[in-house]
C-alpha cells in the first residue's frame, strides 16, 4: 500500500528515503523517541485510574486532555522529522510546549481551570467544586484579561519565583525559537532554501540535512521528557499503583538523560 496516489509518487519516494536515512543516521535517538512515544500510550492505564477523581480535582481533567494532545502531536512531529519536514516538526513542537506549560499552570493553580474551560465543560463539575475553585462565570471577574493564557502569561505565572528565573528564561528562549517556524519569519524557512549555482532557490522536495535533523531530534527528546515529567507531577498518586509503568518511565528518563548530554537545550 502506498501513502499517496501515483501523482505524488515522486514525493512519497523522497519522504520514504528521508525516513530510512534518518533512522540509519540516528539509530539510538530514533529508537529512544519511539520507546518514549510507546510509553506515553501505555500511561493511559494511569489516566484511566484518575478518571474517578476528575470531579474533585479539575487539573486531572484538563491535564489528561492536554497530555493526550501532546501524545498525538509528538507522534506527528516525529513523523515529520523523519521525513525531513523540519519546519512542520517545529510548528508542532511549539504547541507541545504550550500544552505542557498549561499542564504545569493547572497543577500550580487549579482554580484557573474554570477560567480556561468553556462554560459547558465547567458545568460538568459538582457545584461545590466550582465554588471552591472560584468558577469564572460566578466570580467578580467575568471576562478574561487580554493576555490571560497567552504563552508568555502562562510561563510568567508558572515560573514566577526567583528560583525558577533561569527556567523561565530558558523556556522563553526556546519558545521564541519555535515561533520562527509558526509566524511568517524568514528564519523559519531558511532550511527550505538551496542553491542552484549562485542562485538561491526554494527546494522542490524535503532534504535530509544533518544539522536540521540533529536540532529536531534534540527538540523531540526534550519535549517528550518534559511531557513525561509533567505527567508524573500531575498523576503521581495514581502512578504509584502501576509499578511496571513506573519502572518503564524511570528507565526511559535515565536513558534520555544519557543521550541529552550531547544535545544542549
N, C-alpha and C positions, 0 to 999 in steps of 0.2 A: 504494500500500500504506500502510495506517495503522499507527501504533505500537501502538494498543490496539483493543479491541472497542468497539462503539457505546456501551457502558455508561460508558466513560471518555472519551468524545469531548470533553466539556467540558474535562477536564483536559488532554487532548492539545492541544486548540486553544490553551489558555493557555500550555503549555510551548513550543509552536512559535512563538507570538507573542513570548514572552520571548527565545527563541533568536535570532529575527530582530532584535528591538530591541537586544539586547546587541551583536550584530555591527555594527549601524549606529552605536551609541553609542561603541564601542571598536574601530574597524576596524583600526588599526595593531597594537594589542595582541593581538587575536584572531588576526590573520594571523601574528604572531610566535610565538605559542603553538603554532599548528598547524604551522608550519615546524619548531619545536623538537621536537614530537612525531614528525613525519616523520623527522627526523634521528635520533631515538632508535631508530627501526626500522631505518634504514639502517646504523646502527652494529652491527647483527647480524653483518655481514661480519667485523668485528674480533673479536667474541667467538668466532666460528667458528674464526678463526685461532688463538685461545688455547686451544682445547679440547685440543690435543695436550700441553699443559703442565699440565693440571689435576692430574695425578697427583703432580707435584713442587711445585706452587705452590697450596696449598689455598685461598688467598684468591681466586684466579681462579675457582675453582669456586663458592664462596659468592657472590661479587660478581656473577657472571654471573646467578645466580638472583635476587639482590636487585635488580639493575638491571632485569631483565625484569619483576619485580613492579612496580617504580616506573613503568615504561613503560605498563603497563596501568592502574595506579592513577591516574596523571596524566591519561590519556585519559578515564577515567570521571569524574574530578574536574572536568575541563574541561567535559564534557557537563552535569554537574550545575550548574556555574556558569552556563553559557549558559541553562539552563532556570530560573535564579533559585532553585535549590535550594542556597542558600549553606551551610546547616548541614551538609548531606550532603557538600558540597565540602570543608569544613574538617575533617570527620571523616576523610575520605580523606587529606587533606593531612598529618594527624598521622602516619599510617602511612608515608607517603612520607618524612617527616623521620626517623622511627625507622629505616627501612631504610637511608637514606643515612648516618646516623651509624654504623650497624653496618658498612657497607662501609668506612668510614674506620678503624674499630676493627680490622678484619681486615687492612687494609693495614699498619697500625702494629704489630699483634701477631698474626701468622699462627698462632701456637700456640693461640690462643683458638678457632680454627675447630673444633678437635676437642672442645672443651667445649660448643660451641653445636650442632653437628650431632648428629642421632640416631645411636646406635651403629651401626645398619645402614648408614648413609651413610658413617661413618668407615671401615668395613671395606673400602670400595671403593678406598682409598688403599694404596699399597705399604707393607709393614711398616716399611721403613727410614724412610719419611716420617712414619709415625705415631710412631715412636720419636723422631725428630728434633724433632718439634713437641709431644712430651710428651702423647700421646693420653690423654684424661681417664680412661678406664676402666682404664688401665695405670699411672697415676700414683698418688701417695700421696693426692691429693685425689680421692676417689671420688664426692663429692657437691658440687653447686654451692651456693654461699652463697645466702641468701635473695634478695638484691638483685642477684645477678650477671645481667648482660644486661638489667636494667631500663633504661629510657630515661635516667634520671638517672645510673646507674652507667656507662653507655656514654659519655655526654657527659663525665663526670668523667675517665674514663680516656683518651679521645681527646684532650682539651684540658687535659692535666694540667700543662703547662709554664707558666711565668709569662707568656711572650709570647703565649700563647693564652687568657689570662684574659678578655679582652674578648669574644673569640669565644664562649667557654663561657657567659658571662653573656648574650650576645645570643641564643644558641640556646636556653638555658634559659627565657628570657623568651618567645620565640616558641612554644616547646613548651607552656608554661603557658597561653598564649592559646588554642592549638588544643585543649587538654584541656577547655576550657569547652564545646566542642561535642560531646565524646565522653562526658563524665560528666554526670549529671543536675544540671547547674549552670544556673541561670536565665539567666546571661549568654549562654549559647549559644542561647537560644530567643527572645531579645528581637526578633530580626529577623522572627519569625513572628507577632508581635503587631501589631495595628492598633487603630484607634479607630472606634467606631460612636457618633457623638455624643460624649458624655462617658464612654462605657463602653469599657474595654479588652477586646478580643476576640482570639481566635485566628483568624488569617486562614484562609479556606477554601481558597484557591489561592495558589501561589507568585507573588510580585510582584517585578518588576524594580525594584530600589532602587539608585540611582547609587552611594551610599556603600558599600553592601554589595558591589556588583559591582566597584567600584574596589579594595576590600580583597581580594576573591577573585582578581582579576587579578594584583595585587601578589604574593600568595602563590604563585600558579601559576608566574609568571615566576621568582620566587626559587627555588622548589623544582626547576624544570626546569633552571635554571642550575646549581644545587648538584649535581644528579644527574649532569649532564654533566661538571662539574669532577671529581667523584669517579670517573667513568668514565675520564677521562684519567689520573688518578692511578693507577688500577688497571691499565689496558691500554696505557699509553704506549708500551711496546716494540713492541706489535703495531699500534698506530695509526699509527706512523711509516711502515709499509709501505702505507698506504692514503691516498694524497695527496688524493684527491677528498674523502673523508670528513673529513680533517684541515682542508682548506680550508673546507668547509661548517661545521664546528664552530667554527672561529675566527671566521668571518664572522657566525655566529649570536650568538656571545658578544659580539662588538662591537656588534651591533645591539641586543642585550638591555641592555647597559650604558647605551646612549643613552636607552633607554626607562625604565630603572630609576631614573634620576636623579630623576624626579618621584615615584617610589614608594619612600619611605624605609622600610626594613625595621626 
